[in-house]
Amino acid sequence: MNAEPNRQILLAARPVGEPKPSDFDLVEKNIPTPGDEEVLCKTIYLSLDPYMRGRMNDTKTYAEPVAIGGVMEGGTVSRVVSSKNDAFREGDIVVARTGWQDYAVTPGSQLRKVDPGLAPISTAIGVLGMPGMTAYTGLLNIGKPQPGETVVVAAASGAVGSIVGQIAKIKGCKVVGLAGSSEKCEYVKEKFGFDACLNHRDADVAAQLSKACNNGIDVYFENVGGAVWEAVLPLFNMFARVPVCGLISHYNATSLPGAPNRVPELMFKVLTHRLTLRGFIVRDYDDQQTEFLSETANWIKDDKIHYREDFVDGLEIAPKALIGLLKGNNFGKLIVRVSPDPTL
Amino acid sequence: MNAEPNRQILLAARPVGEPKPSDFDLVEKNIPTPGDEEVLCKTIYLSLDPYMRGRMNDTKTYAEPVAIGGVMEGGTVSRVVSSKNDAFREGDIVVARTGWQDYAVTPGSQLRKVDPGLAPISTAIGVLGMPGMTAYTGLLNIGKPQPGETVVVAAASGAVGSIVGQIAKIKGCKVVGLAGSSEKCEYVKEKFGFDACLNHRDADVAAQLSKACNNGIDVYFENVGGAVWEAVLPLFNMFARVPVCGLISHYNATSLPGAPNRVPELMFKVLTHRLTLRGFIVRDYDDQQTEFLSETANWIKDDKIHYREDFVDGLEIAPKALIGLLKGNNFGKLIVRVSPDPTL
């Protein structure tokens, strides 16, 4: 047998507030053997995403929490090492959901083959994967951007926000982003082509947003909550749409914010401006995957969509990288290089 | 000329919190004379509705505020006294938006003829008017109730809530209402056929609601806000829909409630349960008027929809009646009898 161990990162403890390195545990196990219809995969790239913070809590939402002692969840780009499933053979590159580990056995039904000729395979967990499809489906199905409208998106240099804004530009909108540093804001304007990008750490960001959105806001793609939401709320136009995708500013919160309770303010705005707020997760739109992939791949080829990847090296770095992601330390789609990319 | 005066109730001052009688002014003017294409109407019934509180504030929302010294706004059932518009003639019964006064001149384009053979003419500002159409359009377009689902509606004995619940029953739903007294709750169950109705003044109403909605909540028709909203929020099922129609519990508020700020809690629920919250006003669905009228008239004829009217007598009583409406003192659709109904 292969003497190489299978490193796994487990959830050791449920974080209270910000996750700590001690909430994770690195263990070594034997590499598992596939059974009928199963495939043994070796992780090349591990995707780190804000939703993972929610899985660390003991709260069932749309998904089960990770168990204490369970392998941390996550999407990966992996290489097929051996297969007992006719649809896959050794060397295939696949997208899997095998989590924070070197190797995993998984039913073939949970894998999707990646075409290395289409784009770098790392994009299968980025612009051509879950984050890109989140942007695409949420913006188009719920945001319904119309030419000339103003679209606002926070975390604008991130994996989802950057794609939301660029698709909105393709649809003829004015796009205003928010990001966490002036360097990110410059990049968002220059490389992603946003009309404006504001630093959400500026004290007067609400005033800046009001000025940048001089025709109001028609679509706000919500992935942060908190102060950005409060800056956006007064600016909504009649019949504005709010795809609710994430709330990263609240993920580490241990209690609700203080007074006043702004729920009535929110509901009055919904009522008087006939807003639509709608939550979604990407798998609500599974049936749009083919369309998403082909359209987005074309946009990349036509130079209409750009993406930025933020690589970190080594499975063991994943806890620290996730902790940083939740503070906005990443710059672009955060990806852990777990093993060498055979297509490079 | 006619020596009879035209009594008008004006907005004398913008209320701070609960309106007071001194915020209104009763004046006498001459009866106006119609110009080209105009019609002189005499008010028979004046509709009193919660939205009027909003018009008394100096805040433009979807409608202009009533000016200080302006006639209070409102829907009426009126009789045509004289007409310079070929579409109307003396004696016609019309629905108008001529407000709190005995007589008014209005362009014929703003009138809709009422068929006294269809139902009592007072229903043209109730079940067959704005409140009924609010219930019908909000529930069917946004709530989209499906057979077997659970629909919750507050102010269940009121002009809108009573119709929401009965239409939901017609659509095969389980319907749970909330109302402000045990007498109202009994009526809602017996006469309107709701499966359950809870007294929102009971201290343990949240626990009662949780028990009554043992399969969760799929549609919540929001017309009150406040404590009822907080009781409803934990009970939402995945993909639940919330037509936001009104927020009567907040209309007299002079400040936001205290800590904690429950906005993140609301947004997390929207996200994890993929809720849809959507505000609307009835005129967003003007193109559904014919369909609404014919379907609802048939339901009344077939004994599937019942309604309750709460009449008060005399234009001068309108301020006191509106103040009471905002406290839930009415029992059914609140209507001021301004002059004798010629069809009775």
Chai-1 contact restraints between the chains, C-beta under 6 A:
chainA,res_idxA,chainB,res_idxB,connection_type,confidence,min_distance_angstrom,max_distance_angstrom,comment,restraint_id
A,T61,B,T272,contact,1.0,0.0,6.0,A-B,restraint_1
A,Y62,B,T272,contact,1.0,0.0,6.0,A-B,restraint_2
A,G225,B,M267,contact,1.0,0.0,6.0,A-B,restraint_3
A,V244,B,V270,contact,1.0,0.0,6.0,A-B,restraint_4
A,V244,B,L271,contact,1.0,0.0,6.0,A-B,restraint_5
A,L247,B,M267,contact,1.0,0.0,6.0,A-B,restraint_6
A,H250,B,P264,contact,1.0,0.0,6.0,A-B,restraint_7
A,L256,B,P260,contact,1.0,0.0,6.0,A-B,restraint_8
A,L256,B,N261,contact,1.0,0.0,6.0,A-B,restraint_9
A,P257,B,N261,contact,1.0,0.0,6.0,A-B,restraint_10
A,G258,B,A259,contact,1.0,0.0,6.0,A-B,restraint_11
A,A259,B,G258,contact,1.0,0.0,6.0,A-B,restraint_12
A,A259,B,A259,contact,1.0,0.0,6.0,A-B,restraint_13
A,P260,B,L256,contact,1.0,0.0,6.0,A-B,restraint_14
A,N261,B,L256,contact,1.0,0.0,6.0,A-B,restraint_15
A,N261,B,P257,contact,1.0,0.0,6.0,A-B,restraint_16
A,N261,B,N261,contact,1.0,0.0,6.0,A-B,restraint_17
A,N261,B,R262,contact,1.0,0.0,6.0,A-B,restraint_18
A,R262,B,N261,contact,1.0,0.0,6.0,A-B,restraint_19
A,R262,B,V263,contact,1.0,0.0,6.0,A-B,restraint_20
A,V263,B,R262,contact,1.0,0.0,6.0,A-B,restraint_21
A,V263,B,V263,contact,1.0,0.0,6.0,A-B,restraint_22
A,V263,B,L266,contact,1.0,0.0,6.0,A-B,restraint_23
A,P264,B,H250,contact,1.0,0.0,6.0,A-B,restraint_24
A,L266,B,V263,contact,1.0,0.0,6.0,A-B,restraint_25
A,M267,B,G225,contact,1.0,0.0,6.0,A-B,restraint_26
A,M267,B,L247,contact,1.0,0.0,6.0,A-B,restraint_27
A,V270,B,V244,contact,1.0,0.0,6.0,A-B,restraint_28
A,V270,B,L277,contact,1.0,0.0,6.0,A-B,restraint_29
A,V270,B,G279,contact,1.0,0.0,6.0,A-B,restraint_30
A,L271,B,V244,contact,1.0,0.0,6.0,A-B,restraint_31
A,L271,B,G279,contact,1.0,0.0,6.0,A-B,restraint_32
A,T272,B,T61,contact,1.0,0.0,6.0,A-B,restraint_33
A,T272,B,Y62,contact,1.0,0.0,6.0,A-B,restraint_34
A,R274,B,G279,contact,1.0,0.0,6.0,A-B,restraint_35
A,R274,B,F280,contact,1.0,0.0,6.0,A-B,restraint_36
A,L275,B,G279,contact,1.0,0.0,6.0,A-B,restraint_37
A,T276,B,R278,contact,1.0,0.0,6.0,A-B,restraint_38
A,L277,B,V270,contact,1.0,0.0,6.0,A-B,restraint_39
A,L277,B,L277,contact,1.0,0.0,6.0,A-B,restraint_40
A,R278,B,T276,contact,1.0,0.0,6.0,A-B,restraint_41
A,G279,B,V270,contact,1.0,0.0,6.0,A-B,restraint_42
A,G279,B,L271,contact,1.0,0.0,6.0,A-B,restraint_43
A,G279,B,R274,contact,1.0,0.0,6.0,A-B,restraint_44
A,G279,B,L275,contact,1.0,0.0,6.0,A-B,restraint_45
A,F280,B,R274,contact,1.0,0.0,6.0,A-B,restraint_46
